[in-house]
Amino acid sequence: MKRILALAAVIALAGCGVDAASSAATAAALKKQEIEQGKKTMQHAQQKIDAAVQQMQESSKAAEQQ
């Protein structure tokens, strides 16, 4: 009887470990997606900044020529 209870306790504790590992893997996958989205947002913002700087430079050159 003691062996059965011990085995049941081991199985229950092992199940908790699997659940925790699964949750950690899911959280890591979500964090990876979040980081990738952040990189895309940063690249898009950098492109907008570069375009604005180029436009300002062109406007400055046009004003100097007049």
C-alpha positions as a printed NumPy array, in Angstrom:
array([[  0.   ,   0.   ,   0.   ],
       [  2.835,   2.397,   0.847],
       [  4.431,   1.698,  -2.508],
       [  1.221,   2.52 ,  -4.33 ],
       [  0.88 ,   5.83 ,  -2.472],
       [  4.537,   6.652,  -3.132],
       [  4.115,   5.833,  -6.83 ],
       [  0.98 ,   7.973,  -7.026],
       [  2.832,  10.874,  -5.387],
       [  5.751,  10.541,  -7.823],
       [  3.403,  10.494, -10.81 ],
       [  1.5  ,  13.529,  -9.525],
       [  4.716,  15.485,  -8.959],
       [  6.074,  14.491, -12.376],
       [  2.877,  15.764, -13.957],
       [  3.39 ,  19.148, -12.295],
       [  6.886,  19.336, -13.735],
       [  5.637,  18.642, -17.252],
       [  2.971,  21.314, -16.893],
       [  5.529,  23.86 , -15.666],
       [  7.902,  23.033, -18.532],
       [  5.071,  23.365, -21.029],
       [  4.084,  26.736, -19.584],
       [  7.691,  27.935, -19.719],
       [  8.011,  26.851, -23.347],
       [  4.809,  28.674, -24.254],
       [  5.96 ,  31.82 , -22.475],
       [  9.316,  31.656, -24.278],
       [  7.606,  31.295, -27.663],
       [  5.379,  34.284, -26.935],
       [  8.373,  36.36 , -25.828],
       [ 10.21 ,  35.434, -29.039],
       [  7.241,  36.596, -31.126],
       [  7.084,  39.806, -29.113],
       [ 10.778,  40.485, -29.719],
       [ 10.449,  39.795, -33.451],
       [  7.463,  42.154, -33.681],
       [  9.423,  44.8  , -31.786],
       [ 12.299,  44.475, -34.247],
       [  9.902,  44.897, -37.178],
       [  8.377,  47.976, -35.546],
       [ 11.829,  49.43 , -34.923],
       [ 12.87 ,  48.84 , -38.546],
       [  9.673,  50.481, -39.794],
       [ 10.237,  53.484, -37.534],
       [ 13.862,  53.764, -38.72 ],
       [ 12.686,  53.759, -42.344],
       [ 10.246,  56.587, -41.581],
       [ 12.976,  58.555, -39.818],
       [ 15.373,  58.06 , -42.735],
       [ 12.712,  59.204, -45.203],
       [ 11.965,  62.299, -43.107],
       [ 15.67 ,  63.176, -42.855],
       [ 16.086,  62.766, -46.609],
       [ 13.059,  64.965, -47.252],
       [ 14.437,  67.649, -44.934],
       [ 17.785,  67.552, -46.709],
       [ 16.123,  67.879, -50.097],
       [ 14.017,  70.788, -48.85 ],
       [ 17.121,  72.471, -47.473],
       [ 18.958,  72.086, -50.772],
       [ 15.973,  73.443, -52.685],
       [ 15.793,  76.469, -50.375],
       [ 19.522,  77.149, -50.806],
       [ 19.207,  77.095, -54.588],
       [ 16.515,  79.77 , -54.615]])
